[in-house]
């Protein structure tokens, strides 16, 4: 059965609308209490800065405590800190309430296993089937009611991790613009770079529940770029609302995507004999990235899209570096999932050591010509119809045949938004454009 609730990164939707309603969250918590929270009888819950976070937290907490499960309230923290802390907390699982890079109206539930990994497909399939069953019953006991305990985590945890990377003042004289996306890193990111001695300007660090990711952060780097240029700073760093994505811009304001950051981290770690087992990315990464990584004499693995697939391959191949074009950077020696702050610190340490301007280092590799479109629709039902259509699938097959060994085409449903992502790459830019136009023409028949 295909998942209807769980996408590539948990459950997503508009807060207050199914499935992100109070009733559903209580039902989900009841189910998790019975199916997952059976050993420690304890769950940790964290959230980002969205106004709906408290509402969803309260509903989940009611569901868990009604089943006698203790709740650890981690407060507002980044997703990577939630995943990294989970194995240390003595809990059966954690939930991160976030919609990552999406607008404030959206929210989501990321389910994290006791070991810090995201829930597997098998687990979410089982939960999906039960949640969609109309005859599910839950028992309650007046004598078995869970409690809620608040834990203060955040800055101190990152200071401990960063101390393993560099001493205080290590980034002295570096001029950096930081964009915290009015999200979970708003307090932490500036404090860490202050600790490291950087000369920094902090943008979008005043969350009010409504402004998370609004014209800021990793998805909207225009203000970051303009500030870097205007103030004549060395580098711009943007994260997203829950802190698992990072995007850079050079001193000229040029945006540098996740593929370039992966390439740079691979180069830096290899030079310092810190890289283990090769590099993992996804099929959505530019073909030029794989070519570059192999030119370094390293193994390169391309997984399906989604950070959890990257992490699974990292475990399987013994790698300590993986990431996505979107900006997820997993440095496995320091965090269990993509952590924008850790990646930012490592990049800055490398740039400081190198001494050249960022534009003299990036781009690290020459990307293959690519044509990309994010096609947004009113709802996911239209997307399902398009993706199942024979003429659409036949067209994709024809294009793949044309590109053969020298190019690639990806047409996929977003796991977090009502969007079809189309990307065509080839060493021949004109061929890539033509192939993308061919697929778009067929899809447009349904719009």
ZAMARGU-4260 file (C-alpha; in steps of 0.2 Angstrom, whole numbers, plus 5000, padded with zeros to 4 digits):
<rodrens>
0) 5000/5000/5000 | 5007/5017/4995 | 5009/5029/5009 | 4997/5043/5010 | 5002/5051/5026
5) 5020/5048/5026 | 5031/5056/5013 | 5050/5057/5011 | 5052/5065/5028 | 5037/5061/5039
10) 5020/5069/5039 | 5017/5086/5031 | 5002/5097/5029 | 4994/5113/5034 | 4992/5115/5052
15) 4974/5113/5058 | 4969/5103/5042 | 4970/5084/5041 | 4982/5076/5045 | 4989/5090/5056
20) 4974/5091/5067 | 4972/5090/5086 | 4962/5074/5084 | 4974/5065/5072 | 4989/5070/5083
25) 4981/5063/5098 | 4977/5047/5089 | 4995/5045/5082 | 5002/5048/5099 | 4990/5034/5106
30) 4996/5022/5093 | 5015/5026/5095 | 5012/5024/5114 | 5006/5006/5111 | 5017/5001/5096
35) 5034/5010/5099 | 5035/5017/5117 | 5035/4999/5125 | 5052/4999/5134 | 5056/5015/5142
40) 5038/5022/5141 | 5046/5039/5136 | 5046/5050/5121 | 5055/5066/5117 | 5046/5080/5107
45) 5054/5096/5100 | 5048/5109/5088 | 5054/5124/5077 | 5047/5142/5079 | 5030/5140/5070
50) 5015/5147/5079 | 5007/5130/5077 | 5021/5120/5086 | 5013/5123/5103 | 4996/5117/5097
55) 5003/5101/5090 | 5015/5098/5104 | 5000/5099/5116 | 4989/5087/5106 | 5004/5074/5105
60) 5007/5076/5123 | 4989/5073/5128 | 4989/5057/5117 | 5005/5050/5125 | 5002/5055/5143
65) 4984/5047/5142 | 4993/5031/5138 | 5005/5032/5153 | 5020/5038/5142 | 5032/5051/5149
70) 5035/5066/5138 | 5052/5075/5138 | 5049/5093/5131 | 5065/5098/5122 | 5057/5115/5117
75) 5063/5124/5101 | 5078/5116/5094 | 5085/5112/5077 | 5080/5095/5070 | 5099/5089/5069
80) 5100/5092/5088 | 5084/5082/5091 | 5091/5067/5081 | 5108/5068/5089 | 5101/5069/5107
85) 5088/5055/5105 | 5100/5040/5109 | 5106/5049/5124 | 5089/5053/5132 | 5084/5035/5136
90) 5068/5037/5126 | 5059/5025/5114 | 5058/5038/5101 | 5057/5057/5097 | 5046/5068/5087
95) 5052/5084/5078 | 5037/5095/5075 | 5043/5105/5059 | 5039/5108/5041 | 5058/5112/5038
100) 5060/5125/5024 | 5041/5127/5021 | 5031/5143/5026 | 5024/5145/5043 | 5006/5139/5039
105) 5013/5121/5035 | 5020/5110/5049 | 5025/5092/5050 | 5030/5077/5061 | 5046/5069/5059
110) 5047/5052/5068 | 5064/5048/5075 | 5069/5030/5081 | 5078/5027/5098 | 5095/5026/5089
115) 5092/5043/5081 | 5087/5037/5063 | 5071/5042/5054 | 5058/5029/5055 | 5059/5015/5041
120) 5047/5012/5027 | 5042/4996/5035 | 5037/5006/5051 | 5028/5020/5043 | 5018/5007/5032
125) 5013/4998/5047 | 5007/5014/5056 | 4999/5020/5040 | 4988/5004/5039 | 4983/5005/5057
130) 4979/5024/5056 | 4968/5021/5041 | 4958/5007/5050 | 4941/5013/5057 | 4940/5000/5070
135) 4956/5005/5080 | 4952/5006/5099 | 4963/5013/5113 | 4961/5009/5131 | 4964/5022/5145
140) 4968/5020/5163 | 4965/5033/5177 | 4980/5026/5186 | 4993/5026/5172 | 4995/5044/5166
145) 5011/5050/5160 | 5020/5066/5165 | 5029/5080/5156 | 5047/5086/5160 | 5055/5101/5152
150) 5074/5099/5147 | 5084/5114/5143 | 5095/5109/5128 | 5102/5119/5113 | 5117/5131/5114
155) 5127/5121/5127 | 5126/5105/5117 | 5132/5114/5101 | 5146/5122/5111 | 5152/5105/5116
160) 5152/5098/5098 | 5160/5114/5091 | 5174/5112/5104 | 5179/5096/5096 | 5181/5105/5079
165) 5190/5121/5084 | 5195/5131/5099 | 5186/5148/5104 | 5192/5162/5092 | 5196/5150/5078
170) 5187/5161/5065 | 5194/5177/5070 | 5195/5190/5056 | 5182/5181/5045 | 5168/5192/5040
175) 5152/5182/5038 | 5134/5186/5036 | 5122/5173/5044 | 5104/5170/5040 | 5095/5160/5053
180) 5078/5159/5043 | 5069/5165/5059 | 5069/5147/5064 | 5076/5135/5077 | 5094/5141/5075
185) 5090/5160/5078 | 5098/5160/5095 | 5111/5147/5093 | 5119/5151/5076 | 5125/5169/5081
190) 5131/5163/5098 | 5142/5149/5090 | 5150/5161/5078 | 5153/5174/5092 | 5161/5160/5102
195) 5172/5156/5086 | 5177/5175/5085 | 5170/5179/5068 | 5165/5196/5063 | 5147/5193/5058
200) 5131/5201/5054 | 5115/5191/5059 | 5100/5191/5048 | 5082/5184/5051 | 5085/5179/5069
205) 5069/5186/5077 | 5056/5173/5075 | 5038/5178/5079 | 5029/5161/5074 | 5024/5168/5057
210) 5040/5174/5049 | 5050/5157/5048 | 5057/5155/5031 | 5048/5171/5025 | 5059/5179/5011
215) 5074/5172/5021 | 5085/5157/5024 | 5091/5143/5013 | 5076/5145/5001 | 5077/5164/4999
220) 5095/5170/4999 | 5092/5187/4990 | 5094/5197/5006 | 5109/5187/5011 | 5118/5190/4995
225) 5114/5209/4994 | 5120/5211/5012 | 5137/5202/5008 | 5139/5213/4993 | 5134/5229/5002
230) 5145/5226/5018 | 5159/5219/5008 | 5160/5203/5018 | 5168/5187/5014 | 5154/5174/5014
235) 5136/5172/5017 | 5128/5157/5026 | 5109/5153/5026 | 5100/5139/5035 | 5082/5134/5034
240) 5069/5134/5048 | 5073/5118/5056 | 5092/5119/5054 | 5095/5104/5043 | 5099/5113/5027
245) 5113/5125/5022 | 5116/5136/5007 | 5131/5148/5004 | 5135/5163/4994 | 5152/5170/4990
250) 5159/5188/4992 | 5150/5192/4975 | 5133/5186/4982 | 5133/5171/4970 | 5123/5157/4977
255) 5132/5140/4980 | 5121/5125/4981 | 5122/5109/4991 | 5132/5099/4977 | 5146/5112/4978
260) 5146/5111/4997 | 5147/5092/4996 | 5162/5093/4984 | 5171/5106/4995 | 5168/5096/5011
265) 5174/5080/5002 | 5190/5089/4996 | 5193/5097/5014 | 5191/5081/5023 | 5201/5070/5011
270) 5216/5083/5012 | 5215/5081/5031 | 5214/5062/5030 | 5197/5063/5039 | 5186/5056/5025
275) 5179/5038/5027 | 5172/5026/5014 | 5168/5039/5000 | 5154/5051/4998 | 5135/5049/4997
280) 5123/5060/4987 | 5106/5057/4978 | 5101/5055/4960 | 5095/5073/4960 | 5113/5079/4962
285) 5122/5085/4947 | 5131/5072/4937 | 5146/5083/4938 | 5147/5080/4957 | 5149/5061/4955
290) 5162/5064/4941 | 5172/5076/4952 | 5171/5064/4968 | 5178/5050/4957 | 5192/5061/4951
295) 5198/5062/4969 | 5199/5043/4969 | 5184/5041/4980 | 5169/5030/4979 | 5153/5039/4975
300) 5135/5033/4979 | 5119/5040/4972 | 5103/5036/4982 | 5085/5039/4980 | 5080/5057/4985
305) 5078/5059/5004 | 5090/5062/5018 | 5086/5045/5026 | 5091/5036/5010 | 5108/5045/5011
310) 5110/5041/5029 | 5106/5023/5026 | 5119/5021/5012 | 5132/5030/5023 | 5129/5017/5036
315) 5130/5003/5024 | 5146/5009/5015 | 5155/5016/5031 | 5155/5034/5025 | 5155/5049/5036
320) 5150/5062/5023 | 5134/5063/5013 | 5122/5076/5007 | 5109/5083/4995 | 5108/5096/4982
325) 5095/5105/4993 | 5108/5108/5006 | 5107/5093/5018 | 5125/5090/5024 | 5128/5075/5035
330) 5145/5075/5044 | 5143/5058/5052 | 5157/5060/5065 | 5148/5075/5073 | 5129/5073/5069
335) 5117/5059/5065 | 5108/5069/5052 | 5110/5084/5041 | 5116/5099/5052 | 5118/5116/5045
340) 5128/5123/5059 | 5141/5109/5059 | 5143/5110/5040 | 5145/5129/5041 | 5159/5128/5054
345) 5168/5115/5045 | 5167/5125/5028 | 5173/5141/5037 | 5188/5132/5045 | 5193/5126/5028
350) 5191/5143/5020 | 5201/5151/5034 | 5215/5139/5032 | 5215/5141/5013 | 5215/5160/5013
355) 5209/5163/4996 | 5192/5172/4992 | 5177/5161/4991 | 5175/5165/4973 | 5192/5158/4970
360) 5188/5141/4977 | 5170/5139/4971 | 5163/5132/4960 | 5173/5116/4966 | 5167/5107/4950
365) 5160/5111/4934 | 5141/5106/4934 | 5133/5097/4919 | 5121/5109/4910 | 5104/5106/4919
370) 5086/5111/4916 | 5075/5111/4932 | 5057/5115/4935 | 5046/5114/4951 | 5028/5112/4945
375) 5016/5117/4958 | 4998/5111/4958 | 4983/5114/4968 | 4983/5097/4977 | 4992/5080/4977
380) 4977/5072/4968 | 4981/5080/4952 | 4999/5075/4954 | 4995/5057/4956 | 4984/5058/4940
385) 4999/5065/4930 | 5012/5053/4937 | 5001/5038/4933 | 4996/5044/4915 | 5003/5033/4901
390) 5008/5047/4890 | 5018/5055/4903 | 5027/5039/4907 | 5030/5035/4889 | 5037/5052/4886
395) 5049/5050/4901 | 5055/5034/4894 | 5058/5041/4877 | 5068/5055/4884 | 5079/5043/4895
400) 5082/5033/4879 | 5088/5049/4870 | 5100/5054/4885 | 5107/5036/4886 | 5124/5036/4895
405) 5128/5054/4894 | 5113/5062/4903 | 5099/5059/4915 | 5081/5064/4918 | 5071/5064/4935
410) 5053/5067/4937 | 5047/5065/4954 | 5033/5070/4967 | 5039/5081/4981 | 5038/5072/4998
415) 5034/5088/5006 | 5024/5099/4994 | 5011/5098/4980 | 5025/5099/4967 | 5032/5089/4953
420) 5051/5091/4952 | 5058/5089/4934 | 5076/5089/4931 | 5086/5085/4915 | 5105/5085/4913
425) 5116/5082/4899 | 5133/5087/4893 | 5124/5095/4878 | 5114/5110/4885 | 5103/5111/4870
430) 5098/5093/4871 | 5094/5095/4890 | 5083/5110/4886 | 5074/5101/4872 | 5071/5085/4882
435) 5064/5096/4897 | 5052/5105/4885 | 5046/5088/4878 | 5041/5082/4895 | 5034/5099/4900
440) 5023/5099/4885 | 5015/5083/4890 | 5012/5087/4908 | 5005/5104/4903 | 4990/5095/4895
445) 4984/5091/4912 | 4985/5109/4919
</rodrens>
